[in-house]
Amino acid sequence: MTCPQEHKPVLGITMGDPAGIGPEIAAKAIGNKTIYKICHPVLIGNVQIMENAVRLAGTFLSVNKITEISQASFREGIMNIYEIGGVNTDNIRSGEISAEAGDLAFRIIKTAIDLNMQGKVDGTVTGPVHKESINKAGHNFSGHTEVFAHFTDTRKYAMMLADKNFKIAHVTTHVQLREACDLITKQRVLDVILMLDSILKKLGIKYPRIGVAGLNPHSSDGGLFGYEEANEIIPAIGEVKKSGIHAEGPVPPDTLFALAYGGRYDGCVAMYHDQGHIPFKLLGFKWDKQEKRMKNVSGVNITLGLPIVRTSVDHGTAFEIAGKGIASPDALNQAIEYAVKLLK
């Protein structure tokens, strides 16, 4: 399926874990009139669960159950649900980990990938899943990104977090911290810089400025605190510079993200999961002290290196507020907008 700029792309939007806030935020996002102006949304999930979510969200959407994308009716006020049937949802409870919820969430992801690879949808936007539930169902993956990489046969891929002008790609993600250090090689750092440069250009930045983090405190201070900078990171930066990419570093991690937020860099490369996630979520997640809950959870997760466009919310299933009708769809709205940008 092609996506000329003058046409709206068809987006497969996954429901996420049925026990989390995914169904609710999907109902709220698709109930947002502005979404219909930029894309044709198809919710991939379970009709029974989504009908409950529509009532919870108060969006008054009419449900159109489909088993083929050609059956979709792309009109405002209609939620097209690509049904993942044959599922007993009686034992799925809001806020609870279960193999049933994990299996349904996994089957939804796999269906979304298949539809995208077959060209039946232009891109995929994913709701939050729970890793423990998915593994409890016998699907041994460490996260969403790894599922997409596996079923698209992608070997070089990376996670990028994006919120407005703040963008961070990761060299390593869902591994033990000790293992992450061993995975930081010249080739891997080089690959991530190249993927980040490519995606920034697709987002309209003609000459991206990329800041690359060090691994150790003070980027090892000339070898006082480690050798990864000298042996792996610096050689990778030198290599990409030869091809004309504007990359700087290794920049001390405690300075890099403040510089990027201030506008010095268009994108950053973080060496491991929390190095990138902590500053990103500190800016995008807002805790309401009085209401004792996250008031805002903005931010998008984009998988780099895939043969398809995949964006996602950058928050979890939020079991503690699932079923209460108070979940914010902001991150899902952002993820949809980013998918449309990339497809154009």
LUMDREN-813848 format. One record per residue (C-alpha): x, y, z; residue in three letters. Coordinates in steps of 0.02 Angstrom, whole numbers, plus 50000, padded with zeros to 5 digits. Last residue first. Example, Ala and Ser with C-alpha at 12.3 -4.5 7.8 and 13.67 -1.06 7.14 Angstrom:
506844994750357Ser/506154977550390Ala/
END
This chain:
502535058050221Lys/502545041250310Leu/503725048050442Leu/502605062850481Lys/501045051550490Val/501925040050613Ala/502455055050717Tyr/500645061250728Glu/500025044150783Ile/501375043150917Ala/500915060550979Gln/499085055750996Asn/499635040151089Leu/500705050551207Ala/499275062551243Asp/497955049051275Pro/497905052751463Ser/497165039451578Ala/495745045051693Ile/494375032551649Gly/494635021951804Lys/494835005051718Gly/496735005251727Ala/497395017951853Ile/498625007051950Glu/498894995751799Phe/499835009751711Ala/500144999251553Thr/501815007451522Gly/502405023551445His/503305028651286Asp/501825027451169Val/502275019051007Ser/502905021650830Thr/503195008850694Arg/503525012850512Val/504024997450412Ile/505684990250349Pro/506344992550526Leu/507985001650563Gly/507365013450697Leu/505925009450814Thr/505065025350872Ile/504505027751053Asn/503475043551081Val/503365055251229Gly/502065063251341Ser/501445056351506Val/500445069951595Asn/499475070151757Lys/500395055251831Met/499485051151991Arg/499345056252173Lys/497905068452145Glu/498735081752253Gln/500525078052202Lys/500155077352016Asp/501675069151936Trp/502205075551765Lys/503075064251640Phe/503875072351487Gly/505425081051555Leu/505945068451687Leu/505415055051563Lys/506775059851440Phe/508115062851571Pro/507805045351644Ile/507545036051481His/509215039751400Gly/510435033951534Gln/509105021751593Asp/509195011051436His/511045011251391Tyr/512315020751287Met/511265035951244Ala/511425043951071Val/510715061451060Cys/509705071250932Gly/509505088750862Asp/510935095050970Tyr/511335112151043Arg/509495115951071Gly/509335118351259Gly/508615100951278Tyr/510155094151189Ala/511355103651303Leu/510425097551458Ala/510485079951387Phe/512365080051359Leu/512935086951526Thr/512765072451651Asp/513155060251510Pro/514885067751477Pro/514965070951289Val/515835057351189Pro/515695066751084Gly/515085076150933Glu/514245070050773Ala/513935080150615His/513855066550483Ile/514945069850330Gly/515475051950291Ser/517155054450378Lys/516225060450532Lys/515415043350544Val/517115034950569Glu/517745047250698Gly/516175044950803Ile/516415026050798Ala/518255027550847Pro/517765038650996Ile/516445026351059Ile/517375009851053Glu/519155009451121Asn/519375026951193Ala/517615028751263Glu/517495010651323Glu/519115011851423Tyr/518565016351598Gly/518655028751741Phe/520375036951724Leu/520455034351536Gly/520455052451479Gly/519105057751600Asp/518045041951575Ser/516635051051483Ser/516475061951639His/515715046751726Pro/515735031651608Asn/514715027651455Leu/514995043351353Gly/513535051351265Ala/513485055551080Val/512785072351027Gly/512075073250851Ile/511825088850746Arg/510665085050601Pro/510955093450432Tyr/509295093450338Lys/508125091150486Ile/506455086750406Gly/505865071550504Leu/506625060150372Lys/508295068850405Lys/508135065150591Leu/507745046950548Ile/509345045050445Ser/510495053350572Asp/509795042150708Leu/510075026550604Met/511875031750564Leu/512245035750747Ile/511495018950798Val/512575009350674Asp/514175018050729Leu/513835014250912Val/513524995950866Arg/515094994850760Gln/516225002850891Lys/515554991351026Thr/514414994451173Ile/513724976951196Leu/514954972751336Asp/514374987551440Cys/512564982651413Ala/512904965351486Glu/513344972751655Arg/511784983751648Leu/510684968651616Gln/509784969751449Val/508254978751382His/509034993851297Thr/510734995751213Thr/511415008851092Val/509905020051123His/509235034551019Ala/508685050651106Ile/507625064751034Lys/507105081051117Phe/506385093550991Asn/504555089251027Lys/504585072851121Asp/505525058351043Ala/506245042151110Leu/507255031550988Met/507455012751003Met/508695004150889Ala/508794991750746Tyr/510094981850649Lys/509574963650631Arg/507814965450560Thr/506894949550511Asp/505224958750516Thr/504534946450644Phe/506074947250755His/506344966050747Ala/504524969550789Phe/504544957750937Val/506204965150997Glu/505484982750997Thr/503964977451097His/505004970551240Gly/506084957051317Ser/505314943151213Phe/504914925351265Asn/503114922551214His/502514908951332Gly/500944917451399Ala/501884922251558Lys/503154930651443Asn/501794941951373Ile/501084945251547Ser/502804949651616Glu/503194961451471Lys/501604971551496His/501024980451339Val/500734998851298Pro/499855004251137Gly/500685002650968Thr/500605013250810Val/500885003850647Thr/501125010450471Gly/500435009850295Asp/499134996250321Val/498744981850202Lys/500524981850136Gly/500824963650180Gln/502224968750301Met/501024980850386Asn/499614968350404Leu/500834955250469Asp/501594967350596Ile/499874972350660Ala/499364954050674Thr/500934949950775Lys/500594964450893Ile/498784959150919Ile/499314941150950Arg/500534947251083Phe/499214957551174Ala/498004942751171Leu/499334931051241Asp/499824943351377Gly/498034946151433Ala/497714927551445Glu/499394924451530Ala/498904936451667Ser/499504952151756Ile/498094961851836Glu/497644980351827Gly/495974977951741Ser/495434959651746Arg/495554946751607Ile/494724930351658Asn/493164932751551Asp/494164937851397Thr/494064921151309Asn/494874923951141Val/494384916450973Gly/494394933650894Gly/495684946750856Ile/494484958750772Glu/495094972950663Tyr/494094986550748Ile/493545001550644Asn/493015015150764Met/491735026550685Ile/491415044450742Gly/492315052450595Glu/492225041650440Arg/493465029250375Phe/492345014250351Ser/493404998550357Ala/492894982850262Gln/494434983750148Ser/495514981450303Ile/494834963750320Glu/494094955550475Thr/493054970450526Ile/491974975750674Lys/491324993550655Asn/491055001250827Val/490135017650839Ser/491075029950949Leu/490245038851094Phe/491895045051169Thr/491475042551352Gly/493165034651390Ala/492395020851496Leu/491015017651368Arg/492305016751228Val/493385005451335Ala/491944993251363Asn/491664992351175Glu/493544990051156Met/493574974851269Ile/492144966451177Gln/492844970951005Val/494594964051035Asn/496104972150956Gly/496824980850805Ile/496084998350793Leu/496095004950616Val/496425023650596Pro/496335032850428His/497525047550448Cys/497805066350465Ile/496065073950480Lys/495355058550566Tyr/496565061150711Ile/495945079050734Thr/494205072950781Lys/494835064150939Asn/493775048650970Gly/495185038350896Ile/496325045051032Ala/495075042751173Lys/494635024951122Ala/496495020751105Ala/496825028751275Ile/495525017251354Glu/496075001351265Pro/497905004151314Gly/497595008351498Ile/498034990951557Gly/497144974151570Ala/496884972751382Pro/498764974851352Asp/498974985351196Gly/497514990151083Met/498584991550928Thr/498375005650804Ile/498545000350621Gly/498715016550523Leu/498015019450349Val/498905034650278Pro/497925049850220Lys/498225054350039His/499055069849966Glu/500785064350024Gln/500685048049929Pro/500565032850043Cys/500745016749948Thr/500005000050000Met/
END
